Amino acid sequence: TWAVHKVLVASTRSPIGPFARAIATTVARSPQGHCVAVDMLLTGKGRRDLKRLIRAVRAVALAHQWQIAPAMEEHRGRTRPFRCVASVRRAEPPGAGAPPEAAEQSKSAKVLRLTLLPDRASAMAA
């Protein structure tokens, strides 16, 4: 089983390049036996959900490409290829102090989680 090292949250305003760099860096620096998660809120509003999903998937794909084929030779020893597993789960309730409508929305909302599992072989080599 994998423990989640860090959860990154995708939004409709997440720029793909910086988000991909954050993903690649977080996966490369995660401790052995830990994974990284990328969460996207699924609100049921088609266009926003689709935009959020496209940005997150493109960022994960770009980060994966950087990990398996780094552009610069000096980065070769610091990369960590990963596998991606998708799952849908219920959104967690908002924290204390959140407006009542946020609690009502979270009851029906779901989260798409992309779990990024570092390859064990590359983790052992690092």
All heavy atoms as an XYZ file, in Angstrom:
950
protein
N       0.836     -1.190      0.000
C       0.000      0.000      0.000
C       0.879      1.250      0.000
O       1.978      1.237      0.527
C      -0.934      0.031      1.227
O      -0.133      0.109      2.401
C      -1.832     -1.183      1.254
N       0.351      2.303     -0.562
C       1.076      3.554     -0.698
C       0.492      4.608      0.232
O      -0.715      4.778      0.292
C       0.979      4.068     -2.127
C       1.662      3.200     -3.131
C       1.158      2.080     -3.714
C       2.953      3.379     -3.684
N       2.068      1.563     -4.599
C       3.183      2.349     -4.593
C       3.946      4.336     -3.493
C       4.345      2.218     -5.314
C       5.106      4.206     -4.224
C       5.308      3.165     -5.108
N       1.326      5.322      0.913
C       0.888      6.472      1.698
C       0.964      7.703      0.798
O       1.892      7.830     -0.001
C       1.789      6.654      2.915
N       0.005      8.589      0.917
C       0.005      9.801      0.099
C       0.935     10.822      0.734
O       0.740     11.235      1.870
C      -1.421     10.383     -0.045
C      -1.391     11.687     -0.827
C      -2.327      9.382     -0.736
N       1.964     11.196     -0.007
C       2.947     12.181      0.473
C       2.380     13.594      0.399
O       2.531     14.388      1.319
C       4.235     12.071     -0.346
C       5.230     13.161     -0.102
N       5.845     13.333      1.115
C       5.708     14.133     -0.908
C       6.661     14.372      1.039
N       6.592     14.879     -0.182
N       1.713     13.910     -0.709
C       1.192     15.254     -0.907
C       0.018     15.196     -1.876
O       0.009     14.382     -2.794
C       2.281     16.167     -1.460
C       1.920     17.624     -1.454
C       3.148     18.485     -1.657
C       2.773     19.934     -1.417
N       3.907     20.806     -1.513
N      -0.963     16.079     -1.655
C      -2.105     16.199     -2.557
C      -2.030     17.558     -3.240
O      -1.994     18.591     -2.569
C      -3.447     16.063     -1.791
C      -4.624     16.259     -2.753
C      -3.539     14.716     -1.097
N      -1.976     17.552     -4.558
C      -1.998     18.778     -5.345
C      -3.408     18.935     -5.905
O      -4.026     17.957     -6.323
C      -0.978     18.706     -6.485
C       0.470     18.459     -6.055
C       1.351     18.197     -7.265
C       0.993     19.629     -5.266
N      -3.920     20.157     -5.914
C      -5.293     20.394     -6.344
C      -5.296     21.170     -7.661
O      -4.688     22.239     -7.750
C      -6.087     21.161     -5.270
C      -7.512     21.421     -5.726
C      -6.081     20.379     -3.954
N      -5.983     20.616     -8.650
C      -6.100     21.267     -9.954
C      -7.317     22.179     -9.960
O      -8.364     21.826     -9.432
C      -6.245     20.220    -11.049
N      -7.152     23.348    -10.547
C      -8.279     24.270    -10.685
C      -8.395     24.672    -12.153
O      -7.545     24.334    -12.972
C      -8.077     25.509     -9.811
O      -7.130     26.377    -10.387
N      -9.443     25.420    -12.464
C      -9.613     25.872    -13.846
C      -8.580     26.912    -14.211
O      -8.368     27.191    -15.384
C     -11.024     26.455    -14.063
O     -11.246     27.472    -13.094
C     -12.084     25.388    -13.959
N      -7.911     27.487    -13.213
C      -6.896     28.517    -13.477
C      -5.473     28.004    -13.320
O      -4.532     28.793    -13.364
C      -7.115     29.701    -12.542
C      -8.365     30.473    -12.893
C      -8.548     31.578    -11.933
N      -9.151     30.979    -10.738
C      -9.902     31.629     -9.885
N     -10.116     32.895    -10.036
N     -10.433     31.024     -8.866
N      -5.289     26.715    -13.111
C      -3.940     26.163    -12.952
C      -3.208     26.231    -14.290
O      -3.591     25.544    -15.237
C      -3.998     24.697    -12.497
O      -4.638     24.569    -11.267
N      -2.145     27.048    -14.394
C      -1.367     27.051    -15.643
C      -0.687     25.686    -15.815
O      -0.126     25.139    -14.863
C      -0.334     28.153    -15.434
C      -0.802     28.930    -14.248
C      -1.637     28.012    -13.430
N      -0.748     25.134    -16.998
C      -0.283     23.767    -17.224
C       1.211     23.610    -16.951
O       1.616     22.676    -16.262
C      -0.646     23.308    -18.650
C      -2.177     23.216    -18.765
C      -0.012     21.959    -18.976
C      -2.689     23.052    -20.165
N       2.052     24.505    -17.466
C       3.504     24.375    -17.287
C       3.938     24.395    -15.823
O       4.588     23.455    -15.358
N       3.585     25.436    -15.070
C       3.968     25.451    -13.649
C       3.357     24.297    -12.841
O       4.004     23.752    -11.949
C       3.439     26.802    -13.156
C       3.410     27.651    -14.368
C       3.039     26.720    -15.500
N       2.131     23.901    -13.180
C       1.508     22.792    -12.464
C       2.256     21.497    -12.781
O       2.488     20.675    -11.886
C       0.030     22.695    -12.839
C      -0.781     21.809    -11.927
C      -0.634     21.868    -10.555
C      -1.712     20.929    -12.444
C      -1.394     21.059     -9.716
C      -2.474     20.118    -11.622
C      -2.310     20.186    -10.253
N       2.670     21.309    -14.027
C       3.452     20.125    -14.406
C       4.792     20.100    -13.676
O       5.234     19.045    -13.214
C       3.669     20.093    -15.916
N       5.431     21.261    -13.546
C       6.701     21.329    -12.800
C       6.492     20.961    -11.333
O       7.300     20.250    -10.739
C       7.326     22.711    -12.926
C       8.043     22.910    -14.249
C       8.901     24.165    -14.263
N       8.121     25.389    -14.279
C       7.543     25.915    -15.354
N       7.675     25.304    -16.519
N       6.864     27.035    -15.284
N       5.406     21.448    -10.752
C       5.102     21.113     -9.356
C       4.871     19.610     -9.203
O       5.349     18.996     -8.237
C       3.879     21.894     -8.881
N       4.172     19.011    -10.149
C       3.921     17.571    -10.106
C       5.231     16.800    -10.216
O       5.517     15.912     -9.409
C       2.951     17.156    -11.229
C       1.553     17.719    -10.960
C       2.907     15.631    -11.385
C       0.608     17.616    -12.145
N       6.053     17.146    -11.218
C       7.313     16.441    -11.437
C       8.236     16.558    -10.227
O       8.837     15.572     -9.785
C       8.004     16.982    -12.687
N       8.332     17.746     -9.673
C       9.196     17.970     -8.512
C       8.691     17.205     -7.301
O       9.469     16.570     -6.576
C       9.276     19.475     -8.180
O       9.789     20.154     -9.328
C      10.156     19.748     -6.994
N       7.390     17.244     -7.072
C       6.818     16.567     -5.908
C       6.992     15.059     -6.005
O       7.346     14.410     -5.020
C       5.327     16.935     -5.750
O       5.206     18.362     -5.696
C       4.748     16.351     -4.489
N       6.759     14.491     -7.189
C       6.945     13.043     -7.368
C       8.415     12.674     -7.175
O       8.736     11.710     -6.478
C       6.448     12.571     -8.755
C       6.871     11.139     -9.032
C       4.938     12.701     -8.842
N       9.316     13.448     -7.757
C      10.741     13.140     -7.656
C      11.240     13.209     -6.219
O      12.128     12.453     -5.823
C      11.553     14.085     -8.541
N      10.657     14.090     -5.415
C      11.110     14.275     -4.029
C      10.305     13.491     -2.999
O      10.609     13.559     -1.813
C      11.052     15.759     -3.673
C      12.044     16.572     -4.449
C      11.974     18.015     -4.071
N      12.943     18.800     -4.828
C      12.993     20.101     -4.837
N      12.127     20.800     -4.125
N      13.905     20.734     -5.557
N       9.299     12.751     -3.442
C       8.486     12.017     -2.474
C       9.296     10.861     -1.884
O      10.101     10.231     -2.575
C       7.204     11.503     -3.116
O       7.485     10.555     -4.110
N       9.103     10.597     -0.599
C       9.853      9.507      0.039
C       9.484      8.149     -0.564
O       8.386      7.976     -1.098
C       9.404      9.572      1.506
C       8.711     10.870      1.675
C       8.232     11.297      0.331
N      10.378      7.204     -0.438
C      10.119      5.866     -0.954
C       8.893      5.291     -0.248
O       8.722      5.446      0.953
C      11.326      4.967     -0.738
C      11.177      3.626     -1.415
C      12.474      2.866     -1.468
O      13.529      3.429     -1.269
N      12.393      1.586     -1.723
N       8.022      4.641     -1.018
C       6.810      4.058     -0.473
C       5.639      5.026     -0.402
O       4.575      4.687      0.078
N       5.847      6.252     -0.879
C       4.795      7.265     -0.880
C       4.414      7.623     -2.310
O       5.215      7.502     -3.223
C       5.255      8.537     -0.158
C       5.366      8.356      1.314
N       6.387      7.644      1.899
C       4.589      8.804      2.325
C       6.232      7.653      3.209
N       5.144      8.356      3.498
N       3.187      8.084     -2.475
C       2.712      8.513     -3.780
C       2.258      9.969     -3.693
O       2.213     10.553     -2.619
C       1.560      7.626     -4.261
S       0.086      7.723     -3.246
N       1.924     10.535     -4.826
C       1.431     11.909     -4.917
C       0.053     11.846     -5.554
O      -0.171     11.054     -6.471
C       2.392     12.780     -5.760
C       1.827     14.174     -5.975
C       3.762     12.839     -5.102
N      -0.871     12.666     -5.073
C      -2.222     12.691     -5.627
C      -2.507     14.048     -6.247
O      -2.063     15.075     -5.738
C      -3.249     12.383     -4.540
N      -3.232     14.032     -7.357
C      -3.724     15.247     -7.998
C      -5.247     15.155     -7.949
O      -5.829     14.239     -8.528
C      -3.236     15.370     -9.453
C      -3.839     16.592    -10.124
C      -1.712     15.429     -9.498
N      -5.882     16.066     -7.217
C      -7.334     16.055     -7.048
C      -8.004     17.124     -7.889
O      -7.482     18.234     -8.028
C      -7.707     16.290     -5.584
C      -7.542     15.055     -4.724
O      -7.165     13.992     -5.252
O      -7.793     15.147     -3.507
N      -9.177     16.779     -8.446
C     -10.012     17.722     -9.187
C     -11.426     17.590     -8.684
O     -11.959     16.483     -8.640
C     -10.006     17.389    -10.681
C      -8.720     17.656    -11.379
S      -8.506     16.483    -12.728
C      -8.038     15.039    -11.833
N     -12.039     18.693     -8.314
C     -13.417     18.691     -7.866
C     -14.338     18.532     -9.072
O     -14.190     19.239    -10.065
C     -13.728     19.999     -7.136
C     -15.124     20.126     -6.549
C     -15.340     19.081     -5.456
C     -15.321     21.523     -5.986
N     -15.259     17.587     -8.985
C     -16.262     17.382    -10.028
C     -17.579     17.936     -9.496
O     -18.202     17.346     -8.618
C     -16.407     15.893    -10.363
C     -15.120     15.205    -10.840
C     -15.366     13.726    -11.017
C     -14.617     15.844    -12.117
N     -17.970     19.080    -10.009
C     -19.135     19.785     -9.488
C     -20.413     19.455    -10.237
O     -21.496     19.803     -9.777
C     -18.914     21.305     -9.577
O     -18.725     21.659    -10.943
C     -17.725     21.739     -8.752
N     -20.291     18.834    -11.378
C     -21.464     18.570    -12.200
C     -21.711     19.672    -13.220
O     -22.634     19.610    -14.010
N     -20.855     20.701    -13.208
C     -20.938     21.786    -14.191
C     -19.993     21.411    -15.323
O     -18.794     21.600    -15.226
C     -20.573     23.115    -13.553
C     -21.554     23.505    -12.463
C     -21.185     24.798    -11.816
C     -22.229     25.120    -10.763
N     -21.697     25.823     -9.643
N     -20.542     20.887    -16.403
C     -19.794     20.272    -17.488
C     -18.557     20.991    -17.971
O     -17.477     20.426    -17.999
N     -18.687     22.246    -18.374
C     -17.534     22.953    -18.965
C     -16.407     23.165    -17.963
O     -15.246     22.987    -18.291
C     -17.966     24.293    -19.529
C     -18.670     24.153    -20.839
C     -18.909     25.496    -21.459
N     -19.462     25.258    -22.769
C     -19.100     25.913    -23.834
N     -18.220     26.870    -23.746
N     -19.630     25.632    -24.999
N     -16.755     23.564    -16.752
C     -15.717     23.786    -15.741
C     -15.021     22.481    -15.369
O     -13.813     22.429    -15.224
C     -16.296     24.434    -14.496
C     -16.570     25.877    -14.696
C     -16.987     26.506    -13.414
N     -17.197     27.923    -13.665
C     -17.036     28.848    -12.781
N     -16.685     28.528    -11.559
N     -17.230     30.098    -13.084
N     -15.816     21.424    -15.189
C     -15.227     20.128    -14.873
C     -14.306     19.665    -15.997
O     -13.198     19.181    -15.749
C     -16.311     19.077    -14.645
C     -17.013     19.225    -13.310
O     -16.563     20.035    -12.478
O     -18.020     18.524    -13.096
N     -14.751     19.828    -17.227
C     -13.950     19.413    -18.374
C     -12.659     20.228    -18.470
O     -11.582     19.673    -18.696
C     -14.763     19.539    -19.666
C     -14.096     19.014    -20.928
C     -13.755     17.532    -20.787
C     -15.000     19.228    -22.130
N     -12.759     21.530    -18.269
C     -11.574     22.387    -18.326
C     -10.569     21.992    -17.242
O      -9.367     21.876    -17.493
C     -11.983     23.851    -18.168
C     -10.854     24.820    -18.350
C     -11.363     26.260    -18.284
C     -10.233     27.244    -18.473
N     -10.699     28.629    -18.406
N     -11.063     21.757    -16.042
C     -10.206     21.348    -14.922
C      -9.553     20.006    -15.221
O      -8.355     19.813    -15.005
C     -11.062     21.276    -13.655
C     -10.294     21.189    -12.388
C     -11.216     21.194    -11.162
N     -11.982     22.425    -11.055
C     -13.310     22.503    -11.142
N     -14.028     21.417    -11.329
N     -13.921     23.656    -11.020
N     -10.329     19.071    -15.751
C      -9.821     17.747    -16.081
C      -8.749     17.816    -17.164
O      -7.685     17.204    -17.043
C     -10.975     16.848    -16.531
C     -10.592     15.455    -16.996
C     -10.044     14.645    -15.839
C     -11.780     14.760    -17.621
N      -9.007     18.578    -18.221
C      -8.035     18.699    -19.318
C      -6.728     19.297    -18.819
O      -5.641     18.804    -19.137
C      -8.626     19.525    -20.478
C      -9.716     18.714    -21.184
C      -7.543     19.953    -21.465
C     -10.532     19.507    -22.174
N      -6.799     20.344    -18.015
C      -5.577     20.970    -17.491
C      -4.785     19.989    -16.624
O      -3.569     19.888    -16.732
C      -5.903     22.225    -16.695
C      -6.272     23.391    -17.560
C      -6.645     24.584    -16.690
N      -6.981     25.734    -17.504
C      -6.109     26.613    -17.951
N      -4.840     26.479    -17.652
N      -6.489     27.622    -18.696
N      -5.469     19.275    -15.758
C      -4.779     18.327    -14.870
C      -4.148     17.188    -15.654
O      -2.988     16.832    -15.422
C      -5.750     17.790    -13.828
N      -4.886     16.624    -16.603
C      -4.362     15.507    -17.386
C      -3.175     15.947    -18.245
O      -2.168     15.236    -18.338
C      -5.486     14.868    -18.232
C      -4.927     13.899    -19.255
C      -6.486     14.173    -17.323
N      -3.268     17.121    -18.851
C      -2.139     17.621    -19.648
C      -0.914     17.857    -18.772
O       0.219     17.554    -19.176
C      -2.530     18.899    -20.385
C      -3.487     18.612    -21.545
C      -3.858     19.832    -22.325
N      -2.693     20.393    -22.994
C      -2.657     21.618    -23.483
N      -3.707     22.407    -23.410
N      -1.578     22.064    -24.082
N      -1.111     18.393    -17.571
C       0.015     18.636    -16.664
C       0.650     17.317    -16.216
O       1.879     17.191    -16.184
C      -0.441     19.452    -15.444
N      -0.171     16.314    -15.893
C       0.361     15.007    -15.496
C       1.109     14.371    -16.663
O       2.203     13.813    -16.482
C      -0.772     14.084    -14.976
C      -0.287     12.650    -14.837
C      -1.299     14.596    -13.640
N       0.558     14.459    -17.873
C       1.229     13.885    -19.049
C       2.568     14.567    -19.312
O       3.565     13.901    -19.627
C       0.322     14.000    -20.272
N       2.606     15.883    -19.170
C       3.852     16.619    -19.377
C       4.888     16.239    -18.316
O       6.057     15.993    -18.630
C       3.567     18.126    -19.346
C       4.702     19.068    -19.695
C       5.276     18.764    -21.070
C       4.193     20.513    -19.649
N       4.459     16.164    -17.057
C       5.372     15.760    -15.981
C       5.899     14.344    -16.219
O       7.085     14.074    -16.016
C       4.662     15.837    -14.630
N       5.035     13.455    -16.684
C       5.461     12.082    -16.972
C       6.503     12.058    -18.086
O       7.519     11.364    -17.992
C       4.249     11.237    -17.361
C       4.588      9.808    -17.586
N       4.827      9.290    -18.832
C       4.762      8.789    -16.714
C       5.122      8.008    -18.730
N       5.090      7.688    -17.452
N       6.269     12.843    -19.127
C       7.233     12.904    -20.230
C       8.593     13.400    -19.747
O       9.628     12.865    -20.129
C       6.699     13.811    -21.348
C       7.601     13.904    -22.550
C       7.827     12.564    -23.231
O       6.927     11.734    -23.309
N       9.029     12.341    -23.725
N       8.584     14.409    -18.888
C       9.852     14.926    -18.342
C      10.565     13.862    -17.517
O      11.791     13.801    -17.500
C       9.608     16.141    -17.476
C       9.162     17.358    -18.211
C       9.310     17.636    -19.543
C       8.482     18.479    -17.658
N       8.766     18.845    -19.840
C       8.249     19.393    -18.709
C       8.031     18.803    -16.385
C       7.609     20.603    -18.515
C       7.390     20.009    -16.188
C       7.179     20.901    -17.247
N       9.795     13.029    -16.819
C      10.409     12.012    -15.962
C      11.021     10.874    -16.773
O      12.061     10.345    -16.409
C       9.385     11.460    -14.966
C       8.835     12.477    -14.002
C       9.894     13.084    -13.099
O      10.804     12.412    -12.634
N       9.789     14.371    -12.847
N      10.368     10.489    -17.861
C      10.897      9.353    -18.625
C      11.940      9.767    -19.655
O      12.762      8.956    -20.053
C       9.779      8.535    -19.307
C       8.979      9.380    -20.281
C       8.876      7.901    -18.276
C       8.012      8.586    -21.142
N      11.916     11.024    -20.090
C      12.878     11.497    -21.084
C      13.284     12.935    -20.771
O      12.844     13.874    -21.440
C      12.281     11.398    -22.484
N      14.122     13.135    -19.742
C      14.533     14.500    -19.399
C      15.288     15.157    -20.550
O      16.083     14.519    -21.235
C      15.434     14.333    -18.186
C      15.527     12.889    -17.899
C      14.720     12.138    -18.899
N      15.010     16.438    -20.754
C      15.632     17.168    -21.862
C      17.107     17.448    -21.608
O      17.899     17.516    -22.542
C      14.889     18.479    -22.091
N      17.486     17.611    -20.357
C      18.872     17.959    -20.032
C      19.557     16.782    -19.354
O      18.989     16.144    -18.466
C      18.906     19.195    -19.139
C      18.283     20.411    -19.827
S      18.072     21.808    -18.718
C      19.749     22.223    -18.354
N      20.766     16.500    -19.784
C      21.533     15.362    -19.270
C      21.709     15.418    -17.751
O      21.636     14.398    -17.079
C      22.903     15.313    -19.965
C      23.693     14.070    -19.681
C      23.030     12.793    -20.194
O      22.422     12.810    -21.272
O      23.122     11.771    -19.490
N      21.898     16.615    -17.196
C      22.140     16.711    -15.745
C      20.928     16.340    -14.896
O      21.047     16.105    -13.707
C      22.647     18.107    -15.346
C      21.611     19.193    -15.501
C      21.966     20.198    -16.564
O      22.779     19.905    -17.442
O      21.419     21.300    -16.498
N      19.734     16.271    -15.518
C      18.526     15.907    -14.771
C      18.261     14.404    -14.774
O      17.373     13.941    -14.065
C      17.303     16.621    -15.352
C      17.341     18.088    -15.155
N      17.277     18.681    -13.919
C      17.466     19.109    -16.041
C      17.343     19.988    -14.047
N      17.466     20.283    -15.332
N      19.043     13.646    -15.516
C      18.774     12.217    -15.667
C      18.770     11.457    -14.342
O      17.947     10.597    -14.138
C      19.762     11.574    -16.631
C      19.554     12.063    -18.040
C      19.845     10.978    -19.053
N      19.764     11.530    -20.388
C      18.646     11.579    -21.089
N      17.545     11.114    -20.597
N      18.643     12.098    -22.293
N      19.635     11.750    -13.436
C      19.698     11.032    -12.163
C      18.649     11.479    -11.159
O      18.445     10.829    -10.143
N      17.963     12.588    -11.436
C      17.000     13.133    -10.478
C      15.554     12.920    -10.880
O      14.656     13.447    -10.253
C      17.251     14.628    -10.291
C      18.571     14.896     -9.588
C      18.745     16.353     -9.342
N      19.428     16.905    -10.511
C      19.500     18.178    -10.799
N      18.925     19.054    -10.026
N      20.142     18.601    -11.862
N      15.315     12.148    -11.904
C      13.946     11.925    -12.358
C      13.376     10.678    -11.690
O      14.121      9.833    -11.188
C      13.880     11.766    -13.881
O      14.645     10.627    -14.257
C      14.387     13.003    -14.590
N      12.064     10.580    -11.716
C      11.398      9.439    -11.106
C      10.123      9.121    -11.880
O       9.076      9.708    -11.619
C      11.073      9.772     -9.663
C      10.770      8.581     -8.821
C      10.857      9.003     -7.381
N      10.616      7.891     -6.515
C      10.357      8.017     -5.247
N      10.320      9.202     -4.691
N      10.147      6.964     -4.513
N      10.209      8.220    -12.858
C       9.013      7.856    -13.620
C       7.903      7.354    -12.694
O       8.176      6.830    -11.617
C       9.498      6.741    -14.542
C      10.967      6.965    -14.648
C      11.386      7.509    -13.311
N       6.660      7.511    -13.127
C       5.536      7.100    -12.296
C       4.414      6.530    -13.145
O       4.359      6.734    -14.345
C       5.017      8.272    -11.460
C       4.592      9.474    -12.272
C       3.312      9.563    -12.798
C       5.477     10.519    -12.514
C       2.920     10.671    -13.543
C       5.092     11.635    -13.246
C       3.808     11.706    -13.773
N       3.539      5.784    -12.496
C       2.311      5.281    -13.103
C       1.158      6.109    -12.557
O       1.267      6.684    -11.481
C       2.100      3.803    -12.753
C       3.133      2.906    -13.404
C       3.005      1.463    -12.934
N       3.492      1.381    -11.548
C       2.833      0.805    -10.555
N       1.664      0.241    -10.767
N       3.328      0.768     -9.340
N       0.066      6.145    -13.283
C      -1.082      6.962    -12.888
C      -2.318      6.076    -12.762
O      -2.619      5.295    -13.652
C      -1.314      8.055    -13.929
S      -2.684      9.141    -13.544
N      -3.009      6.211    -11.628
C      -4.249      5.476    -11.384
C      -5.335      6.491    -11.077
O      -5.133      7.390    -10.252
C      -4.082      4.493    -10.201
C      -5.382      3.773     -9.907
C      -2.959      3.514    -10.464
N      -6.482      6.377    -11.731
C      -7.587      7.315    -11.510
C      -8.673      6.661    -10.677
O      -8.956      5.472    -10.818
C      -8.157      7.768    -12.849
N      -9.278      7.469     -9.796
C     -10.411      6.998     -8.994
C     -11.327      8.185     -8.694
O     -10.893      9.335     -8.715
C      -9.928      6.348     -7.696
O      -9.202      7.283     -6.912
N     -12.580      7.891     -8.438
C     -13.556      8.919     -8.075
C     -14.009      8.631     -6.651
O     -14.282      7.487     -6.301
C     -14.768      8.923     -9.031
C     -15.809      9.939     -8.604
C     -14.317      9.197    -10.458
N     -14.090      9.672     -5.840
C     -14.533      9.518     -4.456
C     -15.363     10.726     -4.060
O     -15.383     11.723     -4.769
C     -13.339      9.343     -3.526
C     -12.354     10.480     -3.568
C     -11.074     10.150     -2.810
N     -10.192     11.290     -2.794
C     -10.248     12.268     -1.908
N     -11.130     12.246     -0.958
N      -9.413     13.275     -1.963
N     -16.008     10.632     -2.937
C     -16.801     11.761     -2.430
C     -15.878     12.869     -1.961
O     -14.806     12.611     -1.428
C     -17.667     11.325     -1.264
C     -18.795     10.424     -1.663
C     -19.818     10.372     -0.533
N     -20.834      9.388     -0.772
C     -21.853      9.552     -1.583
N     -21.985     10.660     -2.252
N     -22.745      8.605     -1.751
N     -16.330     14.112     -2.160
C     -15.562     15.261     -1.680
C     -15.612     15.288     -0.158
O     -16.621     14.937      0.449
C     -16.135     16.554     -2.250
N     -14.520     15.704      0.446
C     -14.487     15.831      1.902
C     -15.256     17.073      2.316
O     -15.260     18.077      1.602
C     -13.039     15.913      2.384
C     -12.290     14.619      2.152
C     -10.851     14.686      2.634
O     -10.516     15.602      3.398
O     -10.088     13.806      2.229
N     -15.906     17.031      3.485
C     -16.646     18.212      3.926
C     -15.703     19.385      4.165
O     -14.551     19.190      4.551
C     -17.311     17.763      5.227
C     -16.707     16.459      5.586
C     -15.982     15.924      4.390
N     -16.185     20.609      3.929
C     -15.327     21.782      4.144
C     -14.982     21.942      5.618
O     -15.687     21.438      6.496
C     -16.179     22.945      3.636
C     -17.574     22.444      3.659
C     -17.510     20.958      3.500
N     -13.896     22.639      5.874
C     -13.436     22.850      7.241
C     -14.332     23.789      8.034
O     -15.273     24.377      7.508
N     -14.015     23.919      9.290
C     -14.776     24.805     10.177
C     -14.704     26.234      9.666
O     -13.685     26.681      9.144
C     -14.224     24.720     11.593
N     -15.793     26.948      9.792
C     -15.828     28.337      9.355
C     -16.259     28.516      7.908
O     -16.396     29.635      7.439
N     -16.477     27.398      7.199
C     -16.930     27.497      5.811
C     -18.408     27.885      5.787
O     -19.153     27.538      6.702
C     -16.725     26.164      5.092
N     -18.846     28.599      4.751
C     -20.258     28.973      4.679
C     -21.157     27.741      4.564
O     -20.733     26.711      4.035
C     -20.341     29.846      3.427
C     -19.088     29.619      2.686
C     -18.069     29.081      3.639
N     -22.399     27.822      5.049
C     -23.306     26.660      5.020
C     -23.537     26.107      3.619
O     -23.682     24.907      3.434
C     -24.613     27.200      5.606
C     -24.266     28.470      6.291
C     -22.997     28.972      5.686
N     -23.548     26.987      2.604
C     -23.772     26.493      1.238
C     -22.617     25.621      0.751
O     -22.794     24.729     -0.060
C     -24.039     27.638      0.250
C     -22.955     28.673      0.150
C     -23.106     29.828      1.153
O     -23.960     29.776      2.030
O     -22.326     30.777      1.023
N     -21.404     25.855      1.271
C     -20.257     25.016      0.896
C     -20.451     23.598      1.415
O     -20.141     22.625      0.730
C     -18.962     25.608      1.436
N     -20.987     23.473      2.615
C     -21.255     22.139      3.176
C     -22.317     21.425      2.355
O     -22.220     20.220      2.104
C     -21.682     22.260      4.627
N     -23.336     22.158      1.913
C     -24.412     21.567      1.111
C     -23.878     21.100     -0.244
O     -24.220     20.026     -0.719
C     -25.537     22.586      0.926
C     -26.827     21.991      0.453
C     -27.376     20.916      1.383
O     -27.293     21.058      2.610
O     -27.868     19.907      0.856
N     -23.012     21.913     -0.874
C     -22.435     21.552     -2.173
C     -21.547     20.325     -2.056
O     -21.520     19.485     -2.946
C     -21.618     22.705     -2.741
C     -22.443     23.810     -3.328
C     -21.559     24.937     -3.860
O     -20.436     25.120     -3.407
N     -22.086     25.678     -4.809
N     -20.789     20.211     -0.963
C     -19.844     19.106     -0.834
C     -20.544     17.768     -0.675
O     -19.962     16.729     -0.949
C     -18.894     19.344      0.334
O     -19.560     19.144      1.564
N     -21.822     17.773     -0.246
C     -22.550     16.510     -0.101
C     -22.723     15.807     -1.437
O     -22.674     14.599     -1.511
C     -23.914     16.762      0.540
C     -23.839     17.105      2.003
C     -25.217     17.330      2.564
C     -25.142     17.779      4.016
N     -26.477     18.102      4.542
N     -22.949     16.573     -2.498
C     -23.172     15.973     -3.804
C     -21.924     15.968     -4.681
O     -21.892     15.292     -5.703
C     -24.291     16.723     -4.531
O     -23.911     18.065     -4.730
N     -20.901     16.702     -4.294
C     -19.699     16.814     -5.124
C     -18.829     15.565     -5.008
O     -18.829     14.883     -3.986
C     -18.901     18.045     -4.730
N     -18.097     15.314     -6.063
C     -17.148     14.210     -6.089
C     -15.787     14.751     -6.488
O     -15.673     15.831     -7.049
C     -17.607     13.132     -7.061
C     -18.877     12.471     -6.600
C     -19.237     11.329     -7.468
C     -20.481     10.728     -6.857
N     -21.097      9.743     -7.620
N     -14.768     13.968     -6.207
C     -13.404     14.337     -6.541
C     -12.803     13.246     -7.407
O     -12.926     12.061     -7.087
C     -12.545     14.519     -5.262
C     -11.081     14.714     -5.604
C     -13.059     15.673     -4.434
N     -12.220     13.655     -8.522
C     -11.452     12.727     -9.342
C     -10.019     12.817     -8.857
O      -9.434     13.902     -8.827
C     -11.524     13.098    -10.826
C     -10.634     12.259    -11.739
C     -11.081     10.804    -11.747
C     -10.640     12.818    -13.148
N      -9.472     11.695     -8.423
C      -8.096     11.674     -7.926
C      -7.213     10.894     -8.890
O      -7.500      9.754     -9.245
C      -8.028     11.032     -6.545
C      -6.582     10.841     -6.071
C      -6.490     10.496     -4.629
N      -6.624     11.732     -3.860
C      -6.434     11.817     -2.556
N      -6.133     10.751     -1.863
N      -6.552     12.972     -1.929
N      -6.139     11.549     -9.335
C      -5.095     10.875    -10.103
C      -3.980     10.569     -9.119
O      -3.340     11.481     -8.596
C      -4.592     11.766    -11.233
C      -5.631     12.197    -12.265
C      -5.001     13.115    -13.299
C      -6.268     10.998    -12.934
N      -3.777      9.294     -8.838
C      -2.728      8.885     -7.909
C      -1.492      8.547     -8.723
O      -1.544      7.708     -9.628
C      -3.175      7.675     -7.082
O      -4.419      7.997     -6.432
C      -2.148      7.305     -6.031
N      -0.390      9.219     -8.430
C       0.858      9.045     -9.168
C       1.778      8.161     -8.338
O       2.267      8.565     -7.284
C       1.490     10.405     -9.448
C       0.524     11.443    -10.058
C       1.235     12.758    -10.265
C      -0.086     10.931    -11.346
N       1.990      6.953     -8.830
C       2.775      5.946     -8.113
C       4.176      5.861     -8.711
O       4.333      5.404     -9.843
C       2.094      4.580     -8.222
C       0.628      4.520     -7.782
C      -0.018      3.248     -8.280
C       0.536      4.639     -6.285
N       5.194      6.307     -7.968
C       6.561      6.214     -8.498
C       6.937      4.756     -8.750
O       6.578      3.872     -7.971
C       7.430      6.809     -7.384
C       6.494      7.638     -6.571
C       5.163      6.954     -6.669
N       7.633      4.519     -9.867
C       8.104      3.165    -10.159
C       9.067      2.738     -9.069
O       9.974      3.490     -8.695
C       8.805      3.114    -11.521
C       7.827      3.210    -12.675
O       6.613      3.031    -12.444
O       8.270      3.472    -13.800
N       8.882      1.530     -8.590
C       9.748      1.042     -7.500
C      11.212      0.933     -7.946
O      12.110      1.215     -7.190
C       9.238     -0.294     -6.987
C       7.934     -0.156     -6.248
C       7.598     -1.422     -5.506
N       6.275     -1.353     -4.935
C       6.005     -0.848     -3.749
N       6.974     -0.358     -3.010
N       4.769     -0.825     -3.283
N      11.441      0.520     -9.195
C      12.811      0.371     -9.680
C      13.540      1.708     -9.660
O      14.688      1.791     -9.247
C      12.814     -0.223    -11.085
N      12.858      2.776    -10.087
C      13.525      4.075    -10.107
C      13.682      4.624     -8.692
O      14.613      5.348     -8.410
C      12.719      5.063    -10.959
O      11.445      5.291    -10.405
N      12.770      4.260     -7.787
C      12.883      4.718     -6.405
C      14.087      4.084     -5.730
O      14.765      4.704     -4.934
C      11.614      4.378     -5.627
N      14.373      2.837     -6.076
C      15.507      2.156     -5.463
C      16.819      2.670     -6.011
O      17.825      2.700     -5.324
C      15.394      0.648     -5.680
C      14.273      0.036     -4.902
S      14.174     -1.715     -5.279
C      12.481     -2.038     -4.844
N      16.808      3.096     -7.273
C      18.043      3.614     -7.885
C      18.378      4.993     -7.383
O      19.515      5.411     -7.394
C      17.881      3.627     -9.411
N      17.351      5.750     -6.931
C      17.573      7.128     -6.488
C      18.212      7.188     -5.128
O      18.230      6.324     -4.347
C      16.241      7.877     -6.469
